[in-house]
Amino acid sequence: LENVLSMKVFEVRKSLNDDSLKLDDEMKRQYSHQKAENTRLQQQISQIKNEKTSLQQELLALQRRIAELELQLGNDDDMN
């Protein structure tokens, strides 16, 4: 009986150890995948920020141009 119980304990320990190793491998794989995803998202965020800055600069230039045109139109109206 003692020998049978010892074998069962050995089998359970081996099974738990195998499961632990599988889980560890899965965690490492998931961690690697998440790290790559985080890097990809950070690159997208940087690209979007750059696009936003560019669009803000274009908007400012257009607003200045509109102000210039309005000023010119106002001067033209004053002459007529």
N, CA, C and O of each residue as an XYZ file, in Angstrom:
320
protein
N       0.836     -1.199      0.000
C       0.000      0.000      0.000
C       0.881      1.263      0.000
O       0.622      2.234     -0.711
N       1.919      1.202      0.820
C       2.811      2.360      0.910
C       3.515      2.616     -0.422
O       3.722      3.765     -0.811
N       3.876      1.553     -1.107
C       4.527      1.673     -2.402
C       3.569      2.283     -3.436
O       3.980      3.110     -4.250
N       2.319      1.883     -3.404
C       1.307      2.423     -4.319
C       1.094      3.906     -4.051
O       1.000      4.698     -4.988
N       1.017      4.287     -2.777
C       0.847      5.695     -2.424
C       2.068      6.517     -2.841
O       1.931      7.647     -3.312
N       3.235      5.958     -2.669
C       4.451      6.661     -3.083
C       4.449      6.899     -4.597
O       4.837      7.970     -5.063
N       4.015      5.907     -5.349
C       3.931      6.056     -6.809
C       2.908      7.129     -7.188
O       3.139      7.933     -8.091
N       1.777      7.128     -6.481
C       0.742      8.141     -6.755
C       1.276      9.537     -6.450
O       1.061     10.466     -7.229
N       1.965      9.691     -5.330
C       2.545     10.989     -4.969
C       3.549     11.418     -6.040
O       3.563     12.579     -6.450
N       4.378     10.494     -6.487
C       5.347     10.784     -7.532
C       4.649     11.229     -8.816
O       5.072     12.200     -9.444
N       3.604     10.543     -9.204
C       2.852     10.872    -10.419
C       2.211     12.249    -10.308
O       2.227     13.033    -11.257
N       1.650     12.532     -9.141
C       1.001     13.837     -8.943
C       2.048     14.946     -9.002
O       1.826     15.973     -9.644
N       3.175     14.749     -8.345
C       4.242     15.753     -8.375
C       4.736     15.979     -9.801
O       4.933     17.116    -10.229
N       4.931     14.888    -10.527
C       5.387     15.000    -11.915
C       4.351     15.747    -12.758
O       4.694     16.612    -13.564
N       3.101     15.403    -12.559
C       2.029     16.069    -13.305
C       1.986     17.564    -12.978
O       1.857     18.396    -13.876
N       2.094     17.898    -11.696
C       2.089     19.307    -11.298
C       3.301     20.046    -11.852
O       3.193     21.193    -12.287
N       4.431     19.397    -11.834
C       5.642     20.005    -12.371
C       5.504     20.248    -13.878
O       5.872     21.312    -14.374
N       4.980     19.270    -14.592
C       4.754     19.422    -16.033
C       3.789     20.573    -16.316
O       4.020     21.391    -17.207
N       2.710     20.619    -15.546
C       1.737     21.705    -15.716
C       2.378     23.058    -15.433
O       2.134     24.036    -16.139
N       3.194     23.096    -14.396
C       3.879     24.340    -14.044
C       4.791     24.799    -15.176
O       4.825     25.985    -15.505
N       5.523     23.874    -15.769
C       6.413     24.216    -16.889
C       5.618     24.704    -18.102
O       6.019     25.660    -18.768
N       4.502     24.051    -18.385
C       3.656     24.482    -19.502
C       3.123     25.893    -19.272
O       3.126     26.728    -20.176
N       2.661     26.144    -18.035
C       2.142     27.469    -17.716
C       3.239     28.532    -17.806
O       3.006     29.643    -18.284
N       4.421     28.178    -17.347
C       5.542     29.111    -17.429
C       5.856     29.445    -18.890
O       6.068     30.609    -19.232
N       5.885     28.440    -19.733
C       6.128     28.678    -21.169
C       5.029     29.551    -21.774
O       5.312     30.461    -22.552
N       3.797     29.274    -21.420
C       2.671     30.064    -21.937
C       2.760     31.513    -21.462
O       2.503     32.441    -22.227
N       3.123     31.696    -20.208
C       3.268     33.065    -19.674
C       4.364     33.823    -20.426
O       4.199     34.994    -20.766
N       5.490     33.136    -20.682
C       6.576     33.782    -21.424
C       6.134     34.147    -22.834
O       6.468     35.221    -23.334
N       5.389     33.260    -23.470
C       4.899     33.520    -24.821
C       3.933     34.708    -24.821
O       4.018     35.589    -25.676
N       3.027     34.716    -23.862
C       2.058     35.809    -23.768
C       2.752     37.134    -23.449
O       2.390     38.179    -23.989
N       3.739     37.080    -22.578
C       4.484     38.287    -22.229
C       5.179     38.866    -23.461
O       5.146     40.073    -23.702
N       5.801     37.989    -24.227
C       6.488     38.421    -25.444
C       5.499     39.039    -26.435
O       5.773     40.077    -27.038
N       4.359     38.390    -26.589
C       3.321     38.902    -27.489
C       2.825     40.271    -27.007
O       2.658     41.187    -27.812
N       2.590     40.408    -25.703
C       2.096     41.672    -25.160
C       3.128     42.777    -25.324
O       2.781     43.919    -25.622
N       4.391     42.436    -25.130
C       5.454     43.425    -25.292
C       5.502     43.936    -26.733
O       5.648     45.136    -26.967
N       5.380     43.025    -27.690
C       5.372     43.420    -29.101
C       4.154     44.298    -29.408
O       4.254     45.285    -30.136
N       3.020     43.925    -28.849
C       1.789     44.718    -29.061
C       1.938     46.120    -28.460
O       1.517     47.106    -29.065
N       2.530     46.201    -27.281
C       2.740     47.505    -26.642
C       3.652     48.389    -27.495
O       3.406     49.586    -27.641
N       4.691     47.797    -28.048
C       5.613     48.546    -28.912
C       4.890     49.048    -30.156
O       5.064     50.195    -30.566
N       4.084     48.187    -30.748
C       3.330     48.565    -31.954
C       2.374     49.724    -31.643
O       2.276     50.682    -32.410
N       1.678     49.622    -30.516
C       0.736     50.679    -30.146
C       1.462     51.989    -29.826
O       0.977     53.068    -30.165
N       2.620     51.891    -29.173
C       3.383     53.098    -28.866
C       3.843     53.788    -30.147
O       3.854     55.017    -30.219
N       4.220     53.009    -31.157
C       4.611     53.589    -32.446
C       3.423     54.283    -33.105
O       3.569     55.358    -33.687
N       2.243     53.660    -33.011
C       1.048     54.284    -33.583
C       0.719     55.580    -32.861
O       0.339     56.566    -33.494
N       0.862     55.585    -31.548
C       0.590     56.799    -30.768
C       1.540     57.914    -31.197
O       1.117     59.056    -31.381
N       2.820     57.586    -31.354
C       3.801     58.592    -31.788
C       3.457     59.132    -33.170
O       3.544     60.336    -33.410
N       3.069     58.245    -34.073
C       2.704     58.669    -35.424
C       1.481     59.591    -35.389
O       1.450     60.606    -36.086
N       0.494     59.247    -34.595
C      -0.715     60.069    -34.501
C      -0.395     61.427    -33.896
O      -0.936     62.445    -34.329
N       0.484     61.449    -32.893
C       0.881     62.731    -32.298
C       1.577     63.610    -33.334
O       1.343     64.818    -33.394
N       2.436     62.994    -34.152
C       3.119     63.761    -35.204
C       2.113     64.304    -36.220
O       2.220     65.448    -36.660
N       1.138     63.475    -36.586
C       0.106     63.927    -37.520
C      -0.707     65.070    -36.915
O      -1.045     66.033    -37.603
N      -1.012     64.957    -35.640
C      -1.775     66.008    -34.956
C      -1.005     67.324    -34.971
O      -1.576     68.381    -35.242
N       0.290     67.256    -34.678
C       1.121     68.464    -34.690
C       1.140     69.090    -36.076
O       1.025     70.308    -36.215
N       1.284     68.265    -37.091
C       1.301     68.755    -38.462
C      -0.025     69.420    -38.826
O      -0.052     70.488    -39.437
N      -1.118     68.773    -38.443
C      -2.440     69.341    -38.739
C      -2.667     70.658    -37.990
O      -3.279     71.583    -38.526
N      -2.175     70.738    -36.757
C      -2.315     71.983    -36.004
C      -1.541     73.113    -36.682
O      -2.013     74.248    -36.743
N      -0.348     72.793    -37.192
C       0.443     73.807    -37.891
C      -0.255     74.257    -39.172
O      -0.280     75.446    -39.489
N      -0.819     73.302    -39.902
C      -1.560     73.653    -41.117
C      -2.779     74.517    -40.780
O      -3.089     75.469    -41.496
N      -3.456     74.182    -39.702
C      -4.622     74.950    -39.286
C      -4.238     76.387    -38.941
O      -4.922     77.335    -39.325
N      -3.138     76.532    -38.212
C      -2.682     77.884    -37.882
C      -2.341     78.685    -39.143
O      -2.678     79.864    -39.245
N      -1.679     78.045    -40.088
C      -1.333     78.726    -41.339
C      -2.596     79.142    -42.084
O      -2.662     80.246    -42.625
N      -3.600     78.265    -42.116
C      -4.857     78.601    -42.798
C      -5.597     79.719    -42.068
O      -6.189     80.593    -42.702
N      -5.564     79.692    -40.752
C      -6.223     80.765    -39.994
C      -5.552     82.108    -40.250
O      -6.225     83.133    -40.367
N      -4.213     82.100    -40.337
C      -3.499     83.338    -40.655
C      -3.854     83.826    -42.051
O      -4.037     85.022    -42.277
N      -3.950     82.887    -42.982
C      -4.292     83.250    -44.364
C      -5.702     83.833    -44.434
O      -5.941     84.812    -45.141
N      -6.628     83.230    -43.701
C      -8.003     83.752    -43.667
C      -8.006     85.165    -43.098
O      -8.685     86.049    -43.622
N      -7.249     85.375    -42.031
C      -7.193     86.716    -41.425
C      -6.623     87.727    -42.418
O      -7.111     88.853    -42.513
N      -5.590     87.324    -43.156
C      -5.003     88.206    -44.169
C      -6.027     88.534    -45.255
O      -6.159     89.691    -45.655
N      -6.740     87.534    -45.725
C      -7.735     87.752    -46.781
C      -8.871     88.632    -46.278
O      -9.353     89.506    -46.999
N      -9.293     88.402    -45.051
C     -10.355     89.240    -44.492
C      -9.896     90.687    -44.379
O     -10.654     91.624    -44.632
N      -8.632     90.844    -43.991
C      -8.081     92.196    -43.895
C      -8.032     92.855    -45.266
O      -8.367     94.031    -45.407
N      -7.612     92.093    -46.279
C      -7.558     92.628    -47.642
C      -8.961     92.973    -48.135
O      -9.166     94.016    -48.754
N      -9.926     92.096    -47.860
C     -11.294     92.373    -48.289
C     -11.838     93.606    -47.596
O     -12.556     94.403    -48.200
N     -11.500     93.758    -46.352
C     -11.939     94.956    -45.613
C     -11.348     96.202    -46.217
O     -12.033     97.218    -46.330
N     -10.088     96.148    -46.610
C      -9.431     97.307    -47.236
C     -10.038     97.582    -48.614
O     -10.219     98.739    -48.993
N     -10.350     96.529    -49.356
C     -10.955     96.705    -50.678
C     -12.334     97.333    -50.537
O     -12.695     98.192    -51.341
N     -13.110     96.935    -49.547
C     -14.440     97.501    -49.317
C     -14.333     98.980    -48.952
O     -15.171     99.784    -49.362
N     -13.321     99.335    -48.193
C     -13.138    100.723    -47.788
C     -12.823    101.605    -48.994
O     -13.191    102.779    -49.003
N     -12.142    101.060    -50.023
C     -11.784    101.844    -51.194
C     -12.993    102.087    -52.086
O     -13.033    103.090    -52.799
N     -13.970    101.202    -52.065
C     -15.142    101.342    -52.941
C     -16.158    102.156    -52.278
O     -17.224    102.395    -52.845
